[in-house]
Amino acid sequence: MSRYNRKGPDSVSIAGMAIFGALAVVLTTISQAIGLNFPVVPYLQFDLGEIAILLAFFIFGPLPAFVAAFIEFATLMAIGVNVAFFGPELKLIAVLSSLVGLWAGLALVHRGRSPTMGRAVGLGTGLGLGLRAAAMTLPNYLIIIYLYSLAGIIGYVSSAFKTILGVSLTDANALVFILGMTAVFNALQFAFVSAVAYGIVNLPQVRNTRAAGKRLWILTYLQPRAAAAVAVAVT
């Protein structure tokens, strides 16, 4: 395991939590302002803020990423951004479930032979988007059924379903289609932010960056065996 995992977050990681938590709020606010709505279910919006959370994960590790997610949640609640449809709460569930899946993917690749960042992020993204889609189904179901009337939701999204998918929503099929497309949205959201965050950390300028003498957390986590093998060979 990495030095970070043994000793816990140092001052650099703590600073990273605050910085990337604040950056997530800024990017989320920008996303709200420009209105990146999902065309099929227009009340869902793509959120650039998660890119900052994933950067915290790749650069500093899981704990700073989780803390940054809670910092963003608390800030959004305090300033009243993204509050419709229990926005901050749903966003927190989505982000945490995605991070758990991503972490699981990295752990699985870490245990295998020749772990690489690309393979780890690919598997982690797949697990993350699957877990996220599943985790978001129940709260969205409860909101549609108990907070807002199904008839009202149908009236709001029926035009988009008909125009884009050619599907006519009825009382019998609406819930399945809406929840299904909500799961698709969540999968697309995480796939997009994961690809962007991975693209950033995979840049040579970023990969070779050493904050306070430390490599990126994801590189340290995935390559301890290779480093140990080199050390033994040199000895």
Sequence and secondary structure as in RCSB ss.txt:
>XXXX:A:sequence
MSRYNRKGPDSVSIAGMAIFGALAVVLTTISQAIGLNFPVVPYLQFDLGEIAILLAFFIFGPLPAFVAAFIEFAT
LMAIGVNVAFFGPELKLIAVLSSLVGLWAGLALVHRGRSPTMGRAVGLGTGLGLGLRAAAMTLPNYLIIIYLYSL
AGIIGYVSSAFKTILGVSLTDANALVFILGMTAVFNALQFAFVSAVAYGIVNLPQVRNTRAAGKRLWILTYLQPR
AAAAVAVAVT
>XXXX:A:secstr
  HHHHH   HHHHHHHHHHHHHHHHHHHHHHHHT B SSSTT B  THHHHHHHHHHHH HHHHHHHHHHHHHH
HHHHT S GGGHHHHHHHHHHHHHHHHHHHHHHHHHSSS  HHHHHHHHHHHHHHHHHHHHHHHHHHIIIIIS H
HHHHHHHHHHIIIII     TTTHHHHHHHHHHHHHHHHHHHHHHHHHHHHTSHHHHT  BTTB  HHHHHH HH
HHHHHHHHH 
